[in-house]
């Protein structure tokens, strides 16, 4: 019984995160390229070190992509 509750809560959490991240607007290729140029300029300004803001942005982008992939896989099933 405990395993079922944990599984239910895990599924609910995953679904909530997926919907939240999937609801974010998808970036087009030009917007993504512009963001990468901005990050490169910021890195050069910081003496070659990537800023914390850029690291957070990259982590958010990876999470969004992962959520989109998961949503696509769930749609296929």
N, C-alpha and C positions, 0 to 999 in steps of 0.2 A: 504494500500500500504506500509506503514512504517513497519508493522508487517512482511510482506513478505520479505522485504529487510533484516530485522534483522534475520529472520529465515534462509534466504539464507546464510548470513555471519556466523551465528552460525554453520550451517551445514558444510560450507567450512572450518571453523576453526577446528571443530571436526575431519573432514576427514584428514586435513593436520597433525594434531597432531597424529592421529591414524596411518597414514602411516609412519610418522617419528619414532614413538616409535616401531611400528611393524617391521620396517626395522632393528632395533637393533637385534643383534644376541641373540638367545635364550640360556639361561644358562642350562647346563645339571645338573643332580642331584649331581654329584661329585663336579662340579664347585661351585654350590650353597652351598653345605656343607662346602667346603673349605673357601668360603667367610664368612660364619657364624662363623667358627672357628677363622678366622682372626679378625672379629669384636669382638668376645668374648675376645680374647687376648688383643686387643686395649682397651676394656672396663676395664679389670683388670689393665692394665698399668695406666689408668686414675683414679685409685682409686674407681672403680665401677660406674663411670659416663660414659655414652655413648658419644663418641666424635661427634662433629658437622658433620664431614665427614661421619661417620656411619649413622647418622640421614638422611643426604642427600641421601646417597646410598639407604637406606631403602625406602625413598620417591620415588626415581626414579624407584626402583623395583616395588613398588605398582602401580605407574602410568603405567609402562610397562604392568603389569598384567591386569590392568583395560582396557588399550587400546586393548590388545589381546582379552579379553572377549567381548568388544564392537565389534571388528572386526569379531569375531566368530558369534555373534548375528546377525550382518548385513549380513553375508554370508548365514545364515539360512533363511533369509527373502526373 
